Amino acid sequence: MTDHAERRRMMVDNHVRTADVTKLPIIAAMLAVPREQFVPPALREAAYLGENLPLAPGRVVLDPRTLAKMLDALAIAPGEVVLDLGCGLGYSTAVIARLADTVIAVEEDAGLAAEAGTLLAAEGVDNAVVQVAPLAAGAPKHGPYDAITVQGAAEEVPEAILAQLRDGGRIGCLFAEGALGVCRIGVRAAGRIGWRYGFAAGAPVLPGFARAPAFVF
């Protein structure tokens, strides 16, 4: 019988702590959430590997290191409201729900969204809501948000998403640049977003987050 709790501990020791993520709330959340429940059944034995896991064409569960380092950089605090874009089957939402007051998860794949809602309820996550909507639209009626997480990569972040961040709020997003990509953290101040480099990481570009093709005469 697979000891998933032991695999979770090894995941945290090998992929989270070694990535200089030491905040106890993040460590505790990743030790508590059963990642194997939030991946496709055929991939449960691979749930604790240090890599992105495929959910659907062009969609993945971000690897543990990437998610942990993004959350570490965002410094989500109790009492905050977080928008989780591209939640897939809900793993990231379940982790963030242990750090924040409320999580609004957005998933445009209706099948993934329905399963995410079922899995989150089964795990007793009662401070998160999964909404079916285009990822590039977000969930403006619940904003503005203290933090936004993007569970995939972007070539550019839609203005509609950035507009949902409150002043002083933070956004974490992977950008598809070069052979791999980088995670950047944006902070909204005086109506503008200032981005800083976070760390190297990669994932497929999410629907609606590709750069619009340049018009050529």
Steps between C-alpha positions, in 0.01 A plus 500: 500500500637839402590723795394834358567686827864387487524601134358840593766543765770405250354743245522783752850402612637448147317761291374770736748544785794460258355788295546730803131499585493498879179682598321265738146565368607397147685193627200401713254550212702289258542226760127500569344510153489154334641588158421151370127578529530804270663335198346265243468148647752356254763743632455446873820298526682796343330762718806572712761520227663839459349580161191647336226238459266510198129563564369565149647621170718799583413486870707377794519486878805714575790313656532531881809720489341752265177529698682524833744767380216704345302487825811586698560809286135608520499477881125433521371591845198387705206723423591549135286418197681320217409439135637165378495494119506164322440292812465174304389231744547732796839413653631856503166622635512250786852611596421872474179453701718407798686832472223747414153593621325433169601358162309563178616234255435544128505215250367521146494124442157413641597136559809593700305763692225258599753242617695768689187601689432138593858435614524820703173420676621146572812643664294738713620817329214737586662837428544456123260530208562366148356715223473394134616791284763586239835519678575833334183648650569406860224563754461878526182495708691353796796740472708693549739234626790512743688245289462320167667173405521379140529120474674498164706726279426821314656688214313800635248539781161635388421849626167367625691285749737773616201730557367254761800554729455748782757774557785334687389158378738241351482268200719197428529380142734292287608667178592295195841641415790319341542125531335474840335807647500712812266569787447869566323668788299812424391760754228754427581853612328821394307310234806346336665158525871478575653160423808343657685179418419206724658178372529278193201274431289388207150385406270507197346836409144522628206571267459874461852575624679485165635820351272647236665468156645826373315653205720531195410715198 
